[in-house]
Amino acid sequence: MSIELQKQIRDNGTDIRAYFKDLNNWTREMKTRQGGSLEEGNEKTTDEGVQQKEKHTSRGELSRDNAKDMRSYYEAWARLDVDDDECNKVDYYDTPVVEQKEAVAPVLTSRVTGVGPERQKINIRRVASRKGKIDYGVEAKERGNAYYKRGQHKSALREYRLGLTYLTGDGQEDEERDLTVTLYNNISAVHCKLSEYVDAVKAADDALKMNPTCSKSFYRRGYALTKMKRWLLAKRDLEKSGEFRADHDGQPSPEDSAFSELKEFVDRQVEGQKLMEREEAIRMITNTQRKVNEGKLIKIFVSDVKEKNMTEGGKDVMSDESPKDESPKEESKPK
């Protein structure tokens, strides 16, 4: 047998002895609170379940560790009948004051982020069902807003997404639906800060699925489309945002000035795009007409050249085809 195994067996025996010692102390305390008292010295186990006091042998071992005492020892414990209420009462008084308060009113003492262990996230979601899913969603949104104000956009994005995990997403309750739309709009704003405009458009789309008349969702999507230079789509969303924009009880919205500036900028870009398209169309028409005219001029020129060639060629032919006297000349005879 190896030394490590022997050491492990010895340590296990020590742990077992310590456990039984604590168990004896607990039994004596229980008996004392019930009005009884334990006699000092060596006591035998009774039928009521009172344990023997630890009796040390010369080798430092407990008497109950002997094989002949183990059976009677466990039989005594089997006959012991202790009221569960009394056990709970003892456990309560033995715990520190801080743990007693936590047992009476359990509170959530830790916060889980999106990078936490999976088991921890599951436990927190179970606790969330007791406190209220909307409350935890609001807390996550507030933490995300704090990160956003400090410029920690990725941390804010993580908190906003965590807030969505507490919500069902079906939008059956008005409060839950409004919170879901707000979280999606905030996610879209964070993506715009991170220059992730495609993701910003997608988050705004998710918000509009929950609330098709949300002015801020149209504004977020219009802003992202502006950065993508999709001028016509951005103009349409900004116009929708202006239609559904609330008056905030007569007070201007914090985004009114930014909204107006963005809309004016997009309008100028749309007009510029239309002007460029108009000029391009005129240029194409002009080029086409020029090509047509050039083709006509070429045809006229070619026809003139052909006609001229035909005229000049006819005269040459007449001169070349004039009749000639090809009869043989009579030879002169000598006179």
Residue pairs with C-beta under 8 A, 6 or more apart in sequence:
17 61
17 62
17 65
20 62
20 64
21 54
23 51
24 51
24 53
24 54
26 90
27 49
27 50
27 51
28 38
29 90
30 82
30 86
30 90
31 37
31 38
31 50
32 38
33 86
33 90
34 86
38 50
38 53
40 53
41 53
42 52
42 53
42 55
43 50
43 52
43 53
44 52
45 51
45 52
45 72
45 73
45 76
46 76
47 76
47 79
48 79
48 80
49 76
49 77
49 79
49 80
49 81
49 82
50 76
51 73
51 76
51 77
52 63
52 64
52 73
54 62
54 63
54 64
55 62
55 63
56 62
56 63
57 63
63 69
64 70
64 73
92 100
92 103
95 103
108 124
108 127
108 131
111 143
112 120
112 121
112 124
112 162
113 158
113 159
113 162
114 158
114 159
114 161
114 162
115 158
125 165
125 166
128 136
128 166
133 166
133 167
133 168
133 176
134 166
134 167
134 173
134 175
134 176
134 179
136 163
136 166
137 163
137 164
137 166
137 167
137 176
137 179
137 183
138 163
138 179
139 163
140 159
140 160
140 162
140 163
140 166
141 159
141 160
141 163
141 179
141 182
141 183
141 186
143 159
144 155
144 156
144 157
144 158
144 159
144 160
144 163
144 186
145 156
145 186
146 156
147 153
147 155
147 156
147 159
148 156
148 186
148 189
148 190
153 190
153 193
153 194
154 194
156 186
156 190
157 187
157 190
157 191
157 194
160 183
160 186
160 187
160 190
161 187
163 179
163 183
164 180
164 183
164 184
167 176
167 179
167 180
167 183
168 176
169 180
171 177
171 180
171 210
177 210
177 211
178 211
180 207
180 210
181 207
181 210
181 211
181 214
181 217
184 203
184 204
184 206
184 207
184 210
184 217
185 203
185 204
185 207
185 214
185 216
185 217
185 220
187 203
188 200
188 201
188 203
188 204
188 207
188 217
188 220
188 221
188 224
189 200
189 220
191 197
191 199
191 200
191 203
191 224
192 200
192 220
192 223
192 224
192 227
195 227
197 224
197 225
197 227
197 228
198 224
198 228
200 220
200 221
200 223
200 224
201 221
201 224
201 225
201 228
203 220
204 217
204 218
204 220
204 221
204 224
205 221
207 214
207 216
207 217
207 220
208 214
208 217
208 218
208 221
211 217
213 244
214 244
215 240
215 241
215 242
215 243
215 244
215 245
215 246
216 241
216 255
218 237
218 238
218 240
218 241
218 244
219 237
219 238
219 241
219 255
219 259
221 237
222 233
222 234
222 235
222 236
222 237
222 238
222 241
222 262
222 266
223 234
223 262
225 233
225 234
225 237
226 234
226 262
226 265
226 266
229 269
231 266
231 269
231 270
231 273
232 270
232 273
234 266
235 263
235 266
235 267
235 270
238 259
238 262
238 263
238 266
239 263
241 259
242 259
242 263
245 253
245 256
245 259
246 253
253 259
